[in-house]
Amino acid sequence: MLKSLQMKLVLILMLLVISVMAVVGIFLVNSVTAYNISDFKQQMADFFALRGGEVETGLRACDGDPQAMTQVMEAYAGGLGLDDHRNFYILDGRTGEFLASSQGRDETPFRELTPNMTAAMGGRTGQEITALAPYFDVALPLDGGAYVLAVVDDKGELDELTWTMFTILLRSLMFGLAVAAMLSFILAKTITNPVENLTKTADRIAAGDFSQRPQEESADEIGALTRTFNDMANVLESTLAEVNGERNKLNTLFMYMAEGMVAFGKNGRILHMNPAAQRMLGLEFGPELTYTQVFPNMEIEEADLAEDGKCIEIDYAANKRILKIFLTLFGGADSENGGIMAVMHDVTEQTKLDSSRREFVANVSHELRTPLTNVKGYTETLLDAGDDIDPQSRRDFLQVIYNESDRMTHIVKDLLTLSQLDYGRMDLRLAELPVEMIVANITSAMMIEAKNQGLTLETSFQRPLPNILADQARLEQVIANVISNAVKYNRSGGRVEVSAFSEGGQVAVRVKDTGIGIPQEDIPRLFERFYRVDKARSRERGGTGLGLAIAKEIVEQHNGTIEVESQLDQGTVVTIRIPAAPAPEEEA
C-alpha cells in the first residue's frame, strides 16, 4: 500500500505541512524570545539612564539598612517593571551577600551569583543575556562598587506566551493535516487515474495489440505524457514494421564484410556463409555442407567453447592461405536454436612478414658469424705461431683481421641506421642544398677508386637546377652508395655516368654504368635487407646487402623515390628523385 503513488503523494503533502508548521513555530519562538530580550535590555537601559542617579543616591542614604533599601527600590517598581516574574536584588559589592530583594532577603532563587552579578562586582555593568538561559538579568555597581543592583526576570511570561503559541500551532497543525490529507487524496487520484490507464494500455501494446490508445484528458504534464505515450506507440508500431528491412540490411552487411563468417547449427549443418569466407576457404555455400567438410582438419571440444562464454582462437591453413579463426557459441549452450560461429581473418601477408623478420635475423647472424670466424681463425694462427711466422705473413694476417673488423663495423653501423629509420628516431636536419655541389663532391671522392679499377667516371648537369630540401649527410650517403655500387660491379675499361636534371617539380640524380647488370627476376628484391644478386662477389668487394635498403628508406623519408633499371651484362641505371625546395616568395 505504501508503495503506491497515491499514498506517496499523501505522505509527501502531510510531511510538507508538518515541516512548514515546525519551521513557523521555531521562527515564532525565536522571534518572541529575541524580542523579549531586546525589550528587557532596552527597558533597563532607559530606566537607569533616567533614574540611575536617584536610585544610587537613595541606596547610599539607607546606610546598609535592607528594609530601607527595599522601600527605596519599591518606589521604582513601575519603572523597573517588577512583578511576580521580575525582581530586584541588592548585593554587597565586596562579598556578594544578598542584602535585599523584592522577594525578601532570605528568599532568593539563586544559589550562586549570576555572571552579570559577578561582572558588576568587578566594577562593570553586567548585561550579557543568552536565549537559552532560564532568566534575563542586568546588574550594575552603585556607590563606587559598595552595592550591586540586579534586576532578574525568570522568563515566566515568556514561557506562558511560548506555550500559548505552541498550543495554537498544534491546533493549526492538526487542522492543516486533516485538510492536507483530504486534498492530497483528491490530487493523487487526479494524477494516478491517468497513469493507471497508461499502464493498462502499455500491457496491451506489450502483448502486440496496437488498436487502442489512451485518451488525452488534460493539457498538463499528464496530458503531455499521454501524448508522448501515443507517439511512442506509433513509433514502436512503425519500428516493428521496419524490423524486416533492418534484417535485410544486416544480411547485406554479412554478405559484403571483409572478414569471413560461417555459422553452424547444433547438428553441424551450415547455416550461413558469406562470400568472404567462400573466397578464403575456396568453397561454395550449400545447405548440405557440414562442419567437418568446411574445416576437415580442425577438431574442437564444445566444452572449450562454452567455458566462460569466451571464444577460442585457432590458426588454420586452407586454400593456400593462413587464416586466424575465432570460434564461439551463439544462442546459448542449451538453446536449440544456437550453434557455433566462426569469424576468419586472412593473416597470410602478416605471416609472410613474420617470416621475413625471422629471415632477417638469420641473415644478420650469418653476416656477423663469417667475419668473426675469420678474425678468430687468423688470431689463433698468430697466437699459435708466435715468433715463428715471418713478418710479411704476420702483416697479411693482421690486414685480414683489420678488414674483417671493418666489415663488421659497417654491418653494425648499417643495422643501427636501419633501426633508427624503422622506429622514426632518425632526425633529418633539412636545409636547402644545391644538388650539383653534392654530386660533384661525391664523384671527386670516388674518382681515385674508379681510376684504380680502370673506369671512367663522368658527370653532367642540366642547368639551372633548383635546390632541394634535404639532410646533406644522409643524401650524400645515398648517392655515394649508388655510385660505389656502379664502380664495384663494373668491368675494367667501363664507364660510370652521373647526371642531374630537373623533372616535374623534382630534382633527379641518375647513375648509369656499363657493368655486369642485374637479372630481371632479382630487380624487385634489390631493396630487401641483406639481399645480394651475387653473394660471393658482394662479400669479396665488402658489400653487406644493406646499402640499397638504407638508401630506399632515406629517400622515402625525403618524400622521394629510387628506381632501378638493368639488363644482364649491359649495365644498370639507378634514378633518385627528390622534391625541389619551394621557391622563395617575392616581396611585395
C-alpha positions as CSV (number, residue, x, y, z in Angstrom):
1,M,0.0,0.0,0.0
2,L,2.8,2.4,0.9
3,K,4.5,1.7,-2.4
4,S,1.6,3.1,-4.4
5,L,2.0,6.5,-6.0
6,Q,-1.2,7.7,-4.3
7,M,0.0,7.0,-0.8
8,K,3.4,8.5,-1.6
9,L,1.7,11.8,-2.7
10,V,-0.4,11.8,0.5
11,L,2.6,11.3,2.8
12,I,4.6,13.9,0.9
13,L,1.9,16.6,1.4
14,M,1.4,15.7,5.1
15,L,5.2,15.8,5.7
16,L,5.3,19.2,3.9
17,V,2.6,20.6,6.2
18,I,4.4,19.3,9.3
19,S,7.7,20.7,8.1
20,V,6.1,24.1,7.4
21,M,4.4,24.3,10.8
22,A,7.6,23.2,12.5
23,V,9.6,25.9,10.8
24,V,7.0,28.6,11.5
25,G,6.8,27.5,15.2
26,I,10.6,27.7,15.6
27,F,10.7,31.0,13.9
28,L,8.0,32.5,16.1
29,V,9.5,31.2,19.3
30,N,12.9,32.5,18.4
31,S,11.4,35.9,17.3
32,V,9.4,36.3,20.6
33,T,12.4,35.3,22.7
34,A,14.7,37.8,20.8
35,Y,12.0,40.5,21.2
36,N,11.7,39.9,24.9
37,I,15.5,40.0,25.4
38,S,15.7,43.2,23.4
39,D,12.7,44.8,25.2
40,F,14.1,43.9,28.7
41,K,17.6,45.3,27.9
42,Q,16.1,48.5,26.4
43,Q,13.8,49.0,29.4
44,M,16.6,48.5,31.8
45,A,18.9,50.9,29.8
46,D,16.2,53.6,29.7
47,F,15.4,53.3,33.4
48,F,19.0,53.5,34.6
49,A,19.7,56.3,32.2
50,L,16.9,58.4,33.7
51,R,16.7,57.2,37.3
52,G,20.0,55.6,37.9
53,G,21.4,58.6,39.8
54,E,18.3,58.8,42.1
55,V,18.4,55.1,42.9
56,E,22.1,55.3,43.7
57,T,21.5,58.4,46.0
58,G,18.6,56.7,47.8
59,L,20.5,53.5,48.4
60,R,23.5,55.4,49.7
61,A,21.3,57.2,52.2
62,C,20.0,53.8,53.6
63,D,23.4,53.2,55.1
64,G,23.1,49.5,54.6
65,D,19.6,49.0,56.0
66,P,17.9,46.3,54.0
67,Q,14.4,47.4,54.8
68,A,15.2,50.9,53.8
69,M,16.8,49.7,50.6
70,T,13.7,47.6,49.8
71,Q,11.5,50.7,50.3
72,V,13.7,52.8,48.0
73,M,13.5,50.2,45.2
74,E,9.8,49.6,45.6
75,A,9.3,53.3,44.8
76,Y,10.7,52.5,41.3
77,A,8.8,49.2,40.8
78,G,6.8,50.6,37.9
79,G,9.9,51.9,36.0
80,L,11.7,48.5,36.5
81,G,8.5,46.5,35.6
82,L,8.7,44.5,38.8
83,D,6.0,41.8,39.2
84,D,5.7,38.2,40.1
85,H,8.3,37.2,37.5
86,R,10.7,40.1,37.7
87,N,12.5,41.0,40.9
88,F,15.4,43.2,42.1
89,Y,18.3,42.1,44.2
90,I,20.8,44.3,46.2
91,L,24.1,42.6,46.9
92,D,27.2,43.6,48.9
93,G,29.6,44.8,46.2
94,R,32.6,43.2,48.0
95,T,31.3,39.9,49.4
96,G,28.4,39.2,47.1
97,E,26.0,38.8,50.0
98,F,22.3,39.3,49.2
99,L,21.2,42.3,51.2
100,A,17.7,42.9,50.0
101,S,15.3,41.8,47.2
102,S,11.7,42.2,46.2
103,Q,11.1,38.6,47.4
104,G,12.6,39.2,50.8
105,R,16.3,38.9,52.0
106,D,16.2,35.2,52.6
107,E,14.0,34.4,49.6
108,T,16.2,34.3,46.6
109,P,16.0,31.8,43.7
110,F,19.8,31.9,43.2
111,R,22.2,29.6,45.0
112,E,25.1,31.4,43.4
113,L,25.8,34.7,41.7
114,T,25.0,35.1,38.0
115,P,27.7,36.0,35.5
116,N,26.3,39.6,35.2
117,M,26.3,39.9,39.1
118,T,29.9,38.8,39.1
119,A,30.7,41.3,36.4
120,A,29.1,44.1,38.4
121,M,31.1,43.2,41.5
122,G,34.1,43.8,39.3
123,G,33.0,47.3,38.6
124,R,31.4,46.7,35.1
125,T,27.8,46.7,34.1
126,G,26.6,43.1,33.5
127,Q,24.1,42.9,30.7
128,E,25.0,39.7,28.8
129,I,21.8,37.7,28.1
130,T,21.6,34.4,26.3
131,A,18.4,33.0,24.8
132,L,18.9,29.5,26.4
133,A,19.4,30.9,29.9
134,P,16.4,30.3,32.4
135,Y,16.3,34.0,33.2
136,F,17.1,37.6,32.0
137,D,19.2,39.7,34.2
138,V,21.0,43.0,34.3
139,A,23.4,44.1,37.1
140,L,25.3,47.3,37.8
141,P,27.6,48.6,40.5
142,L,26.4,51.5,42.7
143,D,28.0,53.8,45.2
144,G,31.5,53.2,43.9
145,G,31.0,49.4,44.0
146,A,29.7,49.2,47.5
147,Y,26.4,47.8,46.2
148,V,25.3,45.8,43.2
149,L,21.8,46.3,42.0
150,A,20.5,43.4,39.8
151,V,17.1,43.0,38.1
152,V,16.2,39.4,37.2
153,D,13.3,38.2,35.1
154,D,12.5,34.4,35.4
155,K,11.0,34.3,31.9
156,G,7.7,33.2,33.3
157,E,5.7,35.5,31.0
158,L,7.8,34.4,28.0
159,D,7.2,30.7,28.8
160,E,3.5,31.3,29.1
161,L,3.4,33.1,25.8
162,T,5.5,30.4,24.2
163,W,3.2,27.7,25.4
164,T,0.2,29.6,24.1
165,M,1.8,29.9,20.7
166,F,2.7,26.2,20.8
167,T,-0.9,25.3,21.6
168,I,-2.2,27.4,18.7
169,L,0.4,25.9,16.3
170,L,-0.5,22.4,17.4
171,R,-4.2,23.0,16.7
172,S,-3.4,24.6,13.4
173,L,-1.2,21.6,12.5
174,M,-4.0,19.1,13.3
175,F,-6.4,21.1,11.1
176,G,-3.8,21.5,8.4
177,L,-3.1,17.8,8.4
178,A,-6.8,17.0,8.0
179,V,-7.2,19.4,5.1
180,A,-3.9,18.2,3.5
181,A,-4.9,14.6,3.7
182,M,-8.2,15.3,2.0
183,L,-6.7,17.5,-0.7
184,S,-3.8,15.1,-1.3
185,F,-6.2,12.1,-1.8
186,I,-8.1,14.2,-4.4
187,L,-4.8,15.3,-6.1
188,A,-3.4,11.8,-6.0
189,K,-6.5,10.4,-7.7
190,T,-6.2,13.1,-10.4
191,I,-2.6,12.0,-11.1
192,T,-2.9,8.2,-10.6
193,N,-6.0,7.5,-12.6
194,P,-4.4,8.6,-16.0
195,V,-1.3,6.7,-15.0
196,E,-3.3,3.5,-14.4
197,N,-4.9,3.9,-17.8
198,L,-1.5,4.3,-19.4
199,T,-0.3,1.1,-17.6
200,K,-3.3,-0.9,-18.9
201,T,-2.7,0.4,-22.4
202,A,1.0,-0.4,-22.2
203,D,0.2,-4.0,-21.2
204,R,-1.9,-4.4,-24.3
205,I,0.8,-2.9,-26.5
206,A,3.4,-5.2,-24.9
207,A,1.1,-8.1,-26.0
208,G,1.1,-6.8,-29.6
209,D,-2.3,-5.0,-29.5
210,F,-1.8,-1.5,-31.0
211,S,-5.5,-1.0,-31.6
212,Q,-6.2,1.2,-28.5
213,R,-4.7,4.4,-27.4
214,P,-5.2,6.3,-24.1
215,Q,-7.3,9.5,-24.3
216,E,-5.8,12.9,-23.6
217,E,-7.9,14.2,-20.8
218,S,-5.9,17.3,-19.7
219,A,-3.4,19.8,-21.0
220,D,-1.0,19.4,-18.1
221,E,2.1,17.1,-17.7
222,I,-0.2,14.0,-17.6
223,G,-1.7,15.0,-20.9
224,A,1.8,15.6,-22.3
225,L,2.8,12.1,-21.0
226,T,-0.3,10.6,-22.7
227,R,0.6,12.3,-26.0
228,T,4.2,11.2,-25.7
229,F,3.0,7.6,-25.0
230,N,0.8,7.7,-28.1
231,D,3.7,8.9,-30.1
232,M,5.9,6.2,-28.7
233,A,3.3,3.6,-29.5
234,N,3.1,4.9,-33.1
235,V,6.9,4.8,-33.4
236,L,7.0,1.3,-31.9
237,E,4.5,0.1,-34.4
238,S,6.4,1.5,-37.3
239,T,9.7,0.2,-35.8
240,L,8.4,-3.3,-35.7
241,A,7.3,-2.9,-39.3
242,E,10.9,-1.9,-40.2
243,V,12.5,-4.9,-38.5
244,N,12.4,-7.0,-41.6
245,G,14.1,-4.2,-43.5
246,E,16.8,-3.9,-40.9
247,R,17.2,-7.7,-41.0
248,N,17.8,-7.3,-44.8
249,K,20.4,-4.7,-44.1
250,L,22.2,-6.9,-41.7
251,N,22.2,-9.7,-44.2
252,T,23.7,-7.3,-46.8
253,L,26.4,-6.4,-44.3
254,F,27.0,-10.1,-43.5
255,M,27.4,-10.8,-47.2
256,Y,29.8,-8.0,-48.0
257,M,32.0,-7.6,-44.9
258,A,35.7,-8.2,-45.4
259,E,36.0,-10.9,-42.6
260,G,34.8,-14.4,-43.4
261,M,31.9,-15.6,-41.3
262,V,30.4,-19.1,-41.1
263,A,27.6,-20.2,-38.8
264,F,26.8,-23.9,-38.0
265,G,23.8,-25.3,-36.2
266,K,23.7,-27.7,-33.3
267,N,23.6,-30.6,-35.8
268,G,26.8,-29.4,-37.5
269,R,24.9,-28.3,-40.7
270,I,26.0,-25.0,-42.1
271,L,23.5,-22.1,-41.6
272,H,25.2,-19.1,-43.1
273,M,28.4,-18.4,-45.1
274,N,29.3,-15.1,-46.5
275,P,31.3,-14.6,-49.8
276,A,34.5,-13.6,-48.0
277,A,34.5,-17.0,-46.2
278,Q,33.9,-18.7,-49.6
279,R,36.9,-16.9,-51.1
280,M,39.1,-17.7,-48.1
281,L,38.2,-21.4,-48.0
282,G,37.7,-21.9,-51.7
283,L,34.2,-23.4,-51.1
284,E,30.7,-22.7,-52.5
285,F,27.9,-22.3,-49.9
286,G,25.4,-25.2,-49.8
287,P,23.0,-26.3,-47.1
288,E,24.4,-29.8,-47.3
289,L,27.8,-28.7,-46.1
290,T,28.8,-29.7,-42.6
291,Y,31.4,-28.6,-40.1
292,T,33.8,-31.4,-40.9
293,Q,33.6,-30.6,-44.7
294,V,34.3,-26.9,-44.2
295,F,37.0,-27.4,-41.6
296,P,38.2,-31.0,-42.3
297,N,41.4,-30.7,-40.2
298,M,40.1,-28.8,-37.2
299,E,38.5,-30.6,-34.2
300,I,37.4,-28.8,-31.1
301,E,35.5,-29.7,-28.0
302,E,32.2,-27.9,-27.3
303,A,33.2,-27.6,-23.6
304,D,36.1,-25.4,-24.6
305,L,33.8,-23.0,-26.3
306,A,31.2,-22.9,-23.5
307,E,33.8,-22.2,-20.8
308,D,33.2,-18.6,-19.5
309,G,31.4,-17.8,-22.8
310,K,34.7,-16.9,-24.4
311,C,35.9,-17.6,-28.0
312,I,38.9,-19.7,-28.9
313,E,41.5,-18.7,-31.4
314,I,42.9,-21.2,-34.0
315,D,45.5,-20.8,-36.8
316,Y,44.3,-22.7,-39.8
317,A,45.7,-23.3,-43.3
318,A,43.3,-23.6,-46.3
319,N,43.2,-22.8,-50.0
320,K,46.9,-21.7,-49.9
321,R,46.0,-19.1,-47.2
322,I,46.8,-18.8,-43.5
323,L,43.6,-18.0,-41.5
324,K,43.2,-16.9,-37.9
325,I,39.8,-18.3,-36.9
326,F,37.8,-17.2,-33.8
327,L,35.2,-19.8,-32.7
328,T,32.4,-19.1,-30.2
329,L,28.9,-20.3,-29.3
330,F,25.8,-18.2,-30.2
331,G,22.3,-18.5,-28.9
332,G,23.4,-20.1,-25.6
333,A,24.9,-23.5,-25.0
334,D,21.5,-25.1,-24.1
335,S,19.4,-23.4,-26.8
336,E,18.1,-25.5,-29.6
337,N,18.5,-22.5,-32.0
338,G,22.1,-22.0,-31.0
339,G,25.3,-23.1,-32.7
340,I,28.9,-22.2,-33.5
341,M,30.0,-19.0,-35.2
342,A,33.4,-18.9,-36.9
343,V,35.0,-15.5,-37.8
344,M,38.0,-15.7,-40.1
345,H,40.8,-13.2,-40.7
346,D,43.3,-13.7,-43.6
347,V,46.8,-13.4,-42.0
348,T,48.7,-14.7,-44.9
349,E,50.6,-11.4,-45.5
350,Q,51.2,-10.9,-41.8
351,T,52.7,-14.4,-41.7
352,K,55.0,-13.6,-44.6
353,L,56.2,-10.5,-42.8
354,D,56.9,-12.6,-39.7
355,S,58.9,-15.0,-41.9
356,S,60.8,-12.1,-43.4
357,R,61.7,-10.9,-39.9
358,R,63.0,-14.3,-38.9
359,E,65.0,-14.4,-42.2
360,F,66.4,-11.0,-41.4
361,V,67.6,-12.2,-38.0
362,A,69.2,-15.3,-39.6
363,N,70.9,-13.1,-42.2
364,V,72.3,-10.8,-39.6
365,S,73.6,-13.8,-37.6
366,H,75.2,-15.2,-40.8
367,E,76.8,-11.9,-41.9
368,L,78.4,-11.4,-38.5
369,R,79.4,-15.0,-38.0
370,T,81.6,-15.1,-41.2
371,P,83.9,-12.2,-40.3
372,L,84.0,-13.3,-36.7
373,T,85.1,-16.8,-37.8
374,N,87.9,-15.3,-39.9
375,V,89.0,-13.0,-37.2
376,K,89.1,-15.8,-34.7
377,G,90.9,-18.2,-37.1
378,Y,93.7,-15.7,-38.1
379,T,94.1,-14.6,-34.5
380,E,94.5,-18.2,-33.3
381,T,97.1,-18.7,-36.0
382,L,99.1,-15.7,-34.9
383,L,98.9,-16.8,-31.3
384,D,99.9,-20.4,-32.0
385,A,102.7,-19.4,-34.4
386,G,104.2,-16.9,-32.1
387,D,107.6,-15.7,-33.4
388,D,107.9,-18.5,-35.9
389,I,105.8,-16.6,-38.5
390,D,107.5,-14.3,-40.9
391,P,106.8,-10.5,-40.8
392,Q,105.0,-10.5,-44.2
393,S,102.6,-13.3,-43.3
394,R,102.0,-11.6,-39.9
395,R,101.2,-8.4,-41.7
396,D,98.9,-10.2,-44.2
397,F,97.1,-11.9,-41.3
398,L,96.7,-8.6,-39.4
399,Q,95.4,-7.0,-42.6
400,V,92.7,-9.7,-42.9
401,I,91.7,-9.2,-39.3
402,Y,91.5,-5.5,-39.8
403,N,89.4,-5.9,-43.0
404,E,87.0,-8.3,-41.3
405,S,86.7,-6.0,-38.3
406,D,86.0,-3.1,-40.6
407,R,83.4,-5.2,-42.4
408,M,81.6,-5.9,-39.0
409,T,81.8,-2.3,-38.1
410,H,80.0,-1.4,-41.4
411,I,77.3,-4.1,-40.8
412,V,76.6,-2.9,-37.3
413,K,76.6,0.8,-38.4
414,D,74.1,-0.1,-41.2
415,L,71.9,-2.0,-38.8
416,L,71.8,0.9,-36.4
417,T,70.9,3.2,-39.3
418,L,68.0,0.8,-40.3
419,S,66.9,0.6,-36.7
420,Q,66.7,4.4,-36.4
421,L,64.7,4.5,-39.7
422,D,62.3,1.8,-38.6
423,Y,61.5,3.4,-35.3
424,G,61.4,7.0,-36.6
425,R,64.4,8.0,-34.4
426,M,66.4,9.5,-37.2
427,D,66.1,13.3,-37.1
428,L,66.7,14.8,-40.5
429,R,68.5,18.1,-40.5
430,L,66.8,19.6,-43.5
431,A,68.3,22.6,-45.4
432,E,68.2,24.0,-48.9
433,L,71.0,22.3,-50.8
434,P,72.4,22.5,-54.3
435,V,72.4,19.0,-55.9
436,E,75.2,19.9,-58.2
437,M,77.6,20.6,-55.3
438,I,76.7,17.3,-53.6
439,V,77.2,15.2,-56.7
440,A,80.4,17.0,-57.5
441,N,81.9,16.3,-54.1
442,I,81.0,12.6,-54.1
443,T,82.3,12.0,-57.7
444,S,85.6,13.8,-56.8
445,A,86.0,11.5,-53.8
446,M,85.2,8.4,-55.9
447,M,87.5,9.4,-58.8
448,I,90.6,7.6,-57.5
449,E,88.8,4.3,-56.8
450,A,87.3,4.5,-60.3
451,K,90.7,5.0,-61.9
452,N,92.2,2.2,-59.9
453,Q,89.7,-0.1,-61.4
454,G,90.2,1.3,-64.9
455,L,86.9,3.1,-65.1
456,T,85.8,6.4,-66.5
457,L,83.7,8.5,-64.1
458,E,81.8,11.4,-65.7
459,T,79.3,14.0,-64.5
460,S,76.8,16.1,-66.4
461,F,74.2,18.7,-65.1
462,Q,71.2,20.2,-66.8
463,R,71.3,23.8,-65.5
464,P,69.7,25.6,-63.9
465,L,69.0,23.1,-61.2
466,P,66.6,24.1,-58.3
467,N,67.8,23.4,-54.8
468,I,66.3,20.6,-52.7
469,L,65.2,20.5,-49.1
470,A,67.3,17.6,-47.6
471,D,69.7,16.3,-45.0
472,Q,73.1,16.7,-46.6
473,A,74.9,13.9,-44.8
474,R,72.1,11.4,-45.4
475,L,71.6,12.4,-49.1
476,E,75.4,12.1,-49.6
477,Q,75.2,8.6,-48.1
478,V,72.6,7.6,-50.6
479,I,74.3,9.0,-53.7
480,A,77.7,7.7,-52.6
481,N,76.3,4.2,-52.1
482,V,74.7,4.1,-55.6
483,I,77.9,5.4,-57.2
484,S,80.0,3.0,-55.2
485,N,77.9,0.1,-56.4
486,A,78.3,1.3,-60.0
487,V,82.1,1.3,-59.6
488,K,82.3,-2.0,-57.7
489,Y,80.2,-4.1,-60.1
490,N,81.7,-2.7,-63.3
491,R,84.2,-4.0,-65.8
492,S,87.7,-2.7,-66.4
493,G,87.5,-0.1,-69.1
494,G,83.8,0.6,-68.4
495,R,82.1,3.9,-67.7
496,V,80.0,5.4,-64.9
497,E,77.9,8.5,-65.8
498,V,76.4,10.6,-63.1
499,S,73.8,13.2,-64.3
500,A,71.4,15.6,-62.5
501,F,68.4,17.3,-64.0
502,S,65.0,18.8,-63.1
503,E,61.8,16.9,-63.9
504,G,58.2,17.7,-62.9
505,G,58.9,19.6,-59.7
506,Q,61.6,17.1,-58.7
507,V,65.4,17.0,-59.0
508,A,66.7,13.7,-60.3
509,V,70.2,12.2,-59.9
510,R,70.8,9.3,-62.4
511,V,73.8,6.9,-62.1
512,K,74.4,4.8,-65.3
513,D,77.1,2.2,-65.6
514,T,78.3,-0.3,-68.1
515,G,78.7,-3.1,-65.6
516,I,77.6,-6.6,-65.2
517,G,73.9,-5.8,-64.8
518,I,71.2,-7.5,-62.8
519,P,68.9,-10.3,-63.8
520,Q,65.2,-9.2,-64.2
521,E,64.0,-11.6,-61.6
522,D,66.3,-10.1,-59.0
523,I,65.4,-6.4,-59.5
524,P,62.2,-6.5,-57.3
525,R,64.2,-7.8,-54.4
526,L,67.2,-5.4,-54.7
527,F,65.9,-3.2,-51.8
528,E,65.4,-6.1,-49.4
529,R,67.8,-6.2,-46.4
530,F,70.8,-8.5,-46.9
531,Y,69.6,-9.4,-50.4
532,R,72.5,-9.7,-52.9
533,V,72.4,-10.9,-56.5
534,D,75.9,-12.4,-56.4
535,K,76.7,-13.1,-52.7
536,A,80.2,-14.4,-53.3
537,R,81.2,-11.3,-55.3
538,S,79.4,-8.9,-52.9
539,R,81.3,-10.3,-49.9
540,E,84.5,-10.2,-51.9
541,R,84.0,-6.5,-52.5
542,G,82.9,-5.7,-49.0
543,G,79.2,-5.5,-49.5
544,T,76.8,-6.0,-46.6
545,G,73.5,-6.2,-48.6
546,L,72.1,-3.3,-46.6
547,G,73.2,-0.3,-48.7
548,L,70.2,-0.1,-51.1
549,A,67.7,-0.9,-48.3
550,I,69.1,2.1,-46.3
551,A,69.1,4.2,-49.4
552,K,65.5,3.5,-50.1
553,E,64.4,4.3,-46.5
554,I,66.3,7.6,-46.5
555,V,65.0,8.7,-49.9
556,E,61.4,7.9,-48.8
557,Q,61.9,10.0,-45.7
558,H,62.7,12.9,-48.1
559,N,59.4,12.1,-49.9
560,G,61.4,10.9,-52.9
561,T,61.7,7.8,-54.9
562,I,64.5,5.5,-56.1
563,E,64.2,3.3,-59.2
564,V,66.5,0.6,-60.8
565,E,66.6,-0.4,-64.5
566,S,69.0,-3.0,-65.6
567,Q,69.9,-5.6,-68.3
568,L,72.1,-8.5,-67.6
569,D,75.7,-7.9,-69.0
570,Q,74.5,-4.5,-70.3
571,G,74.7,-2.2,-67.3
572,T,72.4,-0.6,-64.7
573,V,70.6,2.7,-64.3
574,V,69.6,4.0,-60.9
575,T,67.5,7.1,-60.6
576,I,66.9,9.1,-57.4
577,R,64.2,11.7,-57.3
578,I,63.9,14.3,-54.5
579,P,61.2,17.1,-54.5
580,A,62.6,20.5,-55.3
581,A,62.6,23.1,-52.5
582,P,59.7,25.6,-52.7
583,A,60.6,28.9,-54.4
584,P,61.0,31.9,-52.1
585,E,58.1,34.3,-52.0
586,E,58.8,37.6,-53.7
587,E,58.5,40.7,-51.6
588,A,55.5,42.9,-52.5
